[in-house]
Amino acid sequence: MQNGIKQEEKTSISSSTSIVGNIKAEENLIINGALKGIVEIGDYNFFLGPNGRLEGEVHAQNVRIRGHMKGEIKAKGKVEINKEADFSGKIKSKSISVEKGAYFDAYVDLGRESPGT
């Protein structure tokens, strides 16, 4: 805490790093390298940078994808797929946005109950 302001913690994985395994954290996460595994960060935000590559799952509050991801996203809030992204897989979230120019091949569940249920 600095001057009474809580600093938001984050972890960053650089483009020269490659991980095979799972990540569980209680802070925001930025990946610019490669990861094959599951990311669990609960109430925090996940960002896959333009050079990032992820094969696996992400469980987070909000998710922004600019790199290459194949797998599943479970977000409590919003998922953003930027124009640089290459995404294929499944998404479950409250909302989603996909920029023009992104490669996007996904099954999407916006968590809304269907009428009559």
C-alpha atoms as an extended CHARMM CRD file, in Angstrom:
* protein
*
       117  EXT
         1         1  MET       CA              0.0000000000        0.0000000000        0.0000000000  PROA      1               0.0000000000
         2         2  GLN       CA              1.4110000000        3.3580000000       -1.0290000000  PROA      2               0.0000000000
         3         3  ASN       CA             -0.0950000000        6.6640000000        0.1960000000  PROA      3               0.0000000000
         4         4  GLY       CA             -3.2060000000        4.7640000000        1.3220000000  PROA      4               0.0000000000
         5         5  ILE       CA             -3.7630000000        3.3300000000       -2.1810000000  PROA      5               0.0000000000
         6         6  LYS       CA             -3.7800000000       -0.4320000000       -2.6250000000  PROA      6               0.0000000000
         7         7  GLN       CA             -1.4090000000       -1.4320000000       -5.4170000000  PROA      7               0.0000000000
         8         8  GLU       CA             -2.8530000000       -3.9670000000       -7.8390000000  PROA      8               0.0000000000
         9         9  GLU       CA             -0.5310000000       -6.9510000000       -8.0410000000  PROA      9               0.0000000000
        10        10  LYS       CA              0.2050000000       -8.7380000000      -11.3140000000  PROA      10              0.0000000000
        11        11  THR       CA              2.4370000000      -11.4870000000      -12.6020000000  PROA      11              0.0000000000
        12        12  SER       CA              3.9370000000      -11.3340000000      -16.0800000000  PROA      12              0.0000000000
        13        13  ILE       CA              5.3960000000      -14.2440000000      -18.0420000000  PROA      13              0.0000000000
        14        14  SER       CA              7.7860000000      -12.9800000000      -20.7220000000  PROA      14              0.0000000000
        15        15  SER       CA              8.0160000000      -14.0050000000      -24.3640000000  PROA      15              0.0000000000
        16        16  SER       CA             11.2060000000      -15.9770000000      -23.6570000000  PROA      16              0.0000000000
        17        17  THR       CA              9.4170000000      -18.2330000000      -21.1410000000  PROA      17              0.0000000000
        18        18  SER       CA              7.6350000000      -21.5070000000      -21.8760000000  PROA      18              0.0000000000
        19        19  ILE       CA              5.6610000000      -23.3650000000      -19.1920000000  PROA      19              0.0000000000
        20        20  VAL       CA              4.0680000000      -26.8050000000      -19.1990000000  PROA      20              0.0000000000
        21        21  GLY       CA              1.9000000000      -27.0680000000      -16.0990000000  PROA      21              0.0000000000
        22        22  ASN       CA             -0.8510000000      -25.2950000000      -14.1970000000  PROA      22              0.0000000000
        23        23  ILE       CA             -0.8470000000      -21.8150000000      -12.6940000000  PROA      23              0.0000000000
        24        24  LYS       CA             -2.9430000000      -20.8630000000       -9.6670000000  PROA      24              0.0000000000
        25        25  ALA       CA             -2.6360000000      -17.2980000000       -8.4020000000  PROA      25              0.0000000000
        26        26  GLU       CA             -4.4630000000      -14.5270000000       -6.5700000000  PROA      26              0.0000000000
        27        27  GLU       CA             -3.4660000000      -11.6180000000       -8.7880000000  PROA      27              0.0000000000
        28        28  ASN       CA             -3.7380000000      -10.4470000000      -12.3920000000  PROA      28              0.0000000000
        29        29  LEU       CA             -1.7410000000      -12.4540000000      -14.9220000000  PROA      29              0.0000000000
        30        30  ILE       CA             -0.1490000000      -11.4190000000      -18.2210000000  PROA      30              0.0000000000
        31        31  ILE       CA              1.3000000000      -14.0620000000      -20.5390000000  PROA      31              0.0000000000
        32        32  ASN       CA              3.5290000000      -13.1010000000      -23.4380000000  PROA      32              0.0000000000
        33        33  GLY       CA              5.2710000000      -16.4850000000      -23.5850000000  PROA      33              0.0000000000
        34        34  ALA       CA              3.9040000000      -20.0120000000      -24.0630000000  PROA      34              0.0000000000
        35        35  LEU       CA              1.8030000000      -22.0370000000      -21.6380000000  PROA      35              0.0000000000
        36        36  LYS       CA              0.2860000000      -25.4940000000      -21.8980000000  PROA      36              0.0000000000
        37        37  GLY       CA             -1.9470000000      -26.0440000000      -18.8840000000  PROA      37              0.0000000000
        38        38  ILE       CA             -4.6690000000      -24.5450000000      -16.7160000000  PROA      38              0.0000000000
        39        39  VAL       CA             -4.7250000000      -20.9840000000      -15.3400000000  PROA      39              0.0000000000
        40        40  GLU       CA             -6.8660000000      -20.4140000000      -12.2390000000  PROA      40              0.0000000000
        41        41  ILE       CA             -6.9380000000      -16.8280000000      -10.9780000000  PROA      41              0.0000000000
        42        42  GLY       CA            -10.5550000000      -16.5510000000       -9.7640000000  PROA      42              0.0000000000
        43        43  ASP       CA            -11.4710000000      -12.9090000000       -9.2130000000  PROA      43              0.0000000000
        44        44  TYR       CA             -8.4940000000      -11.5040000000      -11.1470000000  PROA      44              0.0000000000
        45        45  ASN       CA             -7.9220000000      -10.5790000000      -14.7870000000  PROA      45              0.0000000000
        46        46  PHE       CA             -6.0550000000      -12.5630000000      -17.4390000000  PROA      46              0.0000000000
        47        47  PHE       CA             -4.3140000000      -11.0900000000      -20.4860000000  PROA      47              0.0000000000
        48        48  LEU       CA             -2.7120000000      -13.0810000000      -23.3100000000  PROA      48              0.0000000000
        49        49  GLY       CA             -0.3560000000      -10.7220000000      -25.1390000000  PROA      49              0.0000000000
        50        50  PRO       CA              0.1050000000      -10.5870000000      -28.9210000000  PROA      50              0.0000000000
        51        51  ASN       CA              3.0990000000      -12.9580000000      -28.7730000000  PROA      51              0.0000000000
        52        52  GLY       CA              1.4680000000      -15.2390000000      -26.1970000000  PROA      52              0.0000000000
        53        53  ARG       CA              0.4470000000      -18.8160000000      -26.9000000000  PROA      53              0.0000000000
        54        54  LEU       CA             -1.8170000000      -20.8300000000      -24.6330000000  PROA      54              0.0000000000
        55        55  GLU       CA             -3.1700000000      -24.3430000000      -24.9630000000  PROA      55              0.0000000000
        56        56  GLY       CA             -5.4630000000      -25.1940000000      -22.0710000000  PROA      56              0.0000000000
        57        57  GLU       CA             -7.9980000000      -23.4570000000      -19.8250000000  PROA      57              0.0000000000
        58        58  VAL       CA             -8.3910000000      -20.0620000000      -18.1940000000  PROA      58              0.0000000000
        59        59  HSD       CA            -10.6110000000      -19.4190000000      -15.1420000000  PROA      59              0.0000000000
        60        60  ALA       CA            -10.6360000000      -15.6790000000      -14.3270000000  PROA      60              0.0000000000
        61        61  GLN       CA            -12.7620000000      -12.5850000000      -13.7280000000  PROA      61              0.0000000000
        62        62  ASN       CA            -12.1420000000      -10.9260000000      -17.1100000000  PROA      62              0.0000000000
        63        63  VAL       CA            -10.0920000000      -12.2490000000      -20.0300000000  PROA      63              0.0000000000
        64        64  ARG       CA             -8.4390000000      -10.4300000000      -22.9440000000  PROA      64              0.0000000000
        65        65  ILE       CA             -6.8730000000      -12.4370000000      -25.7860000000  PROA      65              0.0000000000
        66        66  ARG       CA             -4.4690000000      -10.8850000000      -28.2970000000  PROA      66              0.0000000000
        67        67  GLY       CA             -2.3160000000      -13.9500000000      -28.9870000000  PROA      67              0.0000000000
        68        68  HSD       CA             -2.9740000000      -17.5590000000      -29.9790000000  PROA      68              0.0000000000
        69        69  MET       CA             -5.1920000000      -19.6660000000      -27.7230000000  PROA      69              0.0000000000
        70        70  LYS       CA             -6.7280000000      -23.0890000000      -28.1210000000  PROA      70              0.0000000000
        71        71  GLY       CA             -8.8860000000      -24.2630000000      -25.2490000000  PROA      71              0.0000000000
        72        72  GLU       CA            -11.5370000000      -23.1000000000      -22.8390000000  PROA      72              0.0000000000
        73        73  ILE       CA            -12.2480000000      -19.8000000000      -21.1010000000  PROA      73              0.0000000000
        74        74  LYS       CA            -14.5050000000      -19.5210000000      -18.0400000000  PROA      74              0.0000000000
        75        75  ALA       CA            -14.8450000000      -15.8510000000      -17.0850000000  PROA      75              0.0000000000
        76        76  LYS       CA            -17.0770000000      -14.3890000000      -14.3780000000  PROA      76              0.0000000000
        77        77  GLY       CA            -17.2060000000      -11.1180000000      -16.3240000000  PROA      77              0.0000000000
        78        78  LYS       CA            -16.1640000000      -10.2040000000      -19.8620000000  PROA      78              0.0000000000
        79        79  VAL       CA            -14.0820000000      -11.8760000000      -22.5570000000  PROA      79              0.0000000000
        80        80  GLU       CA            -12.4140000000       -9.6980000000      -25.2010000000  PROA      80              0.0000000000
        81        81  ILE       CA            -10.9730000000      -11.2080000000      -28.3690000000  PROA      81              0.0000000000
        82        82  ASN       CA             -8.7770000000       -8.5650000000      -30.0240000000  PROA      82              0.0000000000
        83        83  LYS       CA             -8.1170000000       -8.2680000000      -33.7560000000  PROA      83              0.0000000000
        84        84  GLU       CA             -4.6440000000       -9.8590000000      -33.4160000000  PROA      84              0.0000000000
        85        85  ALA       CA             -6.1010000000      -12.9590000000      -31.7230000000  PROA      85              0.0000000000
        86        86  ASP       CA             -6.3350000000      -16.5010000000      -32.9960000000  PROA      86              0.0000000000
        87        87  PHE       CA             -8.8230000000      -18.3020000000      -30.7500000000  PROA      87              0.0000000000
        88        88  SER       CA            -10.4890000000      -21.6820000000      -31.0300000000  PROA      88              0.0000000000
        89        89  GLY       CA            -12.3810000000      -23.4460000000      -28.2710000000  PROA      89              0.0000000000
        90        90  LYS       CA            -15.1750000000      -22.7920000000      -25.7580000000  PROA      90              0.0000000000
        91        91  ILE       CA            -16.1140000000      -19.6530000000      -23.8520000000  PROA      91              0.0000000000
        92        92  LYS       CA            -18.4450000000      -19.2650000000      -20.8730000000  PROA      92              0.0000000000
        93        93  SER       CA            -18.8580000000      -15.6880000000      -19.6430000000  PROA      93              0.0000000000
        94        94  LYS       CA            -21.3830000000      -12.9360000000      -18.9720000000  PROA      94              0.0000000000
        95        95  SER       CA            -20.3780000000      -10.9810000000      -22.1030000000  PROA      95              0.0000000000
        96        96  ILE       CA            -18.0080000000      -11.2070000000      -25.0490000000  PROA      96              0.0000000000
        97        97  SER       CA            -16.6070000000       -8.8940000000      -27.7050000000  PROA      97              0.0000000000
        98        98  VAL       CA            -14.7470000000       -9.9280000000      -30.8320000000  PROA      98              0.0000000000
        99        99  GLU       CA            -12.8830000000       -7.3220000000      -32.8810000000  PROA      99              0.0000000000
       100       100  LYS       CA            -13.0230000000       -7.4180000000      -36.6540000000  PROA      100             0.0000000000
       101       101  GLY       CA             -9.9640000000       -9.2230000000      -38.0090000000  PROA      101             0.0000000000
       102       102  ALA       CA             -9.6630000000      -11.8010000000      -35.2060000000  PROA      102             0.0000000000
       103       103  TYR       CA             -9.6830000000      -15.5020000000      -36.0180000000  PROA      103             0.0000000000
       104       104  PHE       CA            -12.5040000000      -16.8550000000      -33.8700000000  PROA      104             0.0000000000
       105       105  ASP       CA            -13.9000000000      -20.3980000000      -33.8790000000  PROA      105             0.0000000000
       106       106  ALA       CA            -15.7650000000      -21.0630000000      -30.6490000000  PROA      106             0.0000000000
       107       107  TYR       CA            -18.7860000000      -22.3730000000      -28.8220000000  PROA      107             0.0000000000
       108       108  VAL       CA            -20.0450000000      -19.5040000000      -26.6270000000  PROA      108             0.0000000000
       109       109  ASP       CA            -22.2540000000      -19.7460000000      -23.5130000000  PROA      109             0.0000000000
       110       110  LEU       CA            -23.2430000000      -16.3520000000      -22.1340000000  PROA      110             0.0000000000
       111       111  GLY       CA            -24.6790000000      -17.9130000000      -18.9910000000  PROA      111             0.0000000000
       112       112  ARG       CA            -28.2210000000      -16.7360000000      -19.5920000000  PROA      112             0.0000000000
       113       113  GLU       CA            -31.0810000000      -19.0090000000      -18.7160000000  PROA      113             0.0000000000
       114       114  SER       CA            -33.2420000000      -19.9840000000      -21.6590000000  PROA      114             0.0000000000
       115       115  PRO       CA            -36.9340000000      -18.9510000000      -21.5940000000  PROA      115             0.0000000000
       116       116  GLY       CA            -39.1140000000      -21.3700000000      -19.6700000000  PROA      116             0.0000000000
       117       117  THR       CA            -36.3970000000      -22.6790000000      -17.3630000000  PROA      117             0.0000000000
